[in-house]
Every structure is written in structure tokens, then in C-alpha cells.
Amino acid sequence: LFCLHGGGYVMGSLNSHRGLACQLAKTLEATAIVPDYRLAPRYPFPAAVDDTVNAWYWLSQQEEAREIVLAGDSAGGGLALALLLKLREEQLRMPEAVVLLAPWADLTNSSEELARQARLDPMLRLQGLALAAKAYAHRTAVDNPYISPLLGQLHGLPPVLIQVGTHDILLNDSLRLEKKLKAAGVETDLKVWPKMLHVWQMYYDFLPEARKALAEVGRFGRKILGD
């Protein structure tokens, strides 16, 4: 499991996401690798992409990494997509499967649905998304496909599972992403969970829906990789 943590590209680490990464690894019966990519504003784009590509290249050369599942939540989900675009561009090894938890895939934040969803989401705010996007993009246009991969070409990618809640401010990113992936011929499974907030899977200790969502990730992995 190559797991990319969220945090809007400005925060987050192995410490904040250790539990989620461990639970994803457990349900996939995998070993978890969580790259410590550099964060904005001190290290804006393309630092996170560069670090992730380097970490991926190292892992893909390891003998024991016969099958790799790429996963990411929120900004980590967007970074996972950016990694896939880089791997395709450079003709490097792709993961066997991809798991995206409420991916932040469009940092232009131009969707008309954002304002409506913001009223439902207790976790994220429009202003926070705008500030994080500005800090990460810095001098690069936010519609760059390696910053906003939803705006890039998505053909030739491995099978993707997307999980998102109806009360997530980024719901529309996932809906648009599913539509574009399928149009590009990518095997895509979108699961929209009623009344769930942003990356509810992190609350597996006390939220039954989080444990069920993690179990769903395991079933997806077994389906793609085989038992």
C-alpha cells in the first residue's frame, strides 16, 4: 500500500494518518508505505509531486513490491492522481489498483456545488480550500493538470475505487472524476455514502460506517488483485 496523506498540501504527516494507513493496509492485507512529502507554503508545487514520484520509484524497484495499491485521501487523493499522470507520461510502472477517499482533484474550486456542500460539511470551509490552493500552487496556475488532475487527461489508468460522503464539500470532485474516468475507459467504482463527512474513514474507532467503508476497500482490493 502506497498511501498519500491529506491535509490540503499544507499539513498532515505520517503521525496524523498513521491510523488510517494502518487500517487500509490491514483490510488490503498489505504493508503500508506513507511518503513524507514536503508541504506548502515553504515547499510549494511541484515539491509534493517530485517527492511522491521519487518515493514511488524507490518502492516500485523493491523485490517484495510485486503488487501495489495506491491510495490517498483528500489532497492525498489529488496527489495520487497527479502521480498517475506522471507515471503514464514517463512510462513507469503503474499500481495495480487505486483507492481515493474524497479526493481533492480540482484546486480551481470553481464548482458551483462547493458553496452548497460547504453548508453540510463540518470539516472543511471554502476559505480554507482557497488559501491552501493558493499556498500550494504559488506561482503556477491552479488549472495545471499536476495540481488539478481532474482537468488533465485520465486515460490509461488502473482500476479506481472512489469513496465520498453526501455531506462532503468535495462531493462534486468525486462525481466529476468518476464521469471523466469512465469516459476515458478507466474501470471506476464510485461509492457515495449517505450523510458522511469528509474522510469519515479516519474515525474507524467509533464510527461503524468508517469500518464498513474500510471493509469495502478490502473487497475492492481482492476483486482487482485476486484472493
Secondary structure, DSSP 4 states (H G I P E B T S, - for coil): -EEE--STTTS--HHHHHHHHHHHHHHHT---B------TTTS-TTHHHHHHHHHHHHHHT-TT-SS-EEEEETHHHHHHHHHHHHHHHTTPPPPSEEEEES----TT---THHHHHHTT-SS--HHHHHHHHHHHHTTS-TTSTTTSGGGS--TTPPPEEEEEETT-TTHHHHHHHHHHHHHTT--EEEEEETT--TTGGGGTTT-HHHHHHHHHHHHHHHHHH--
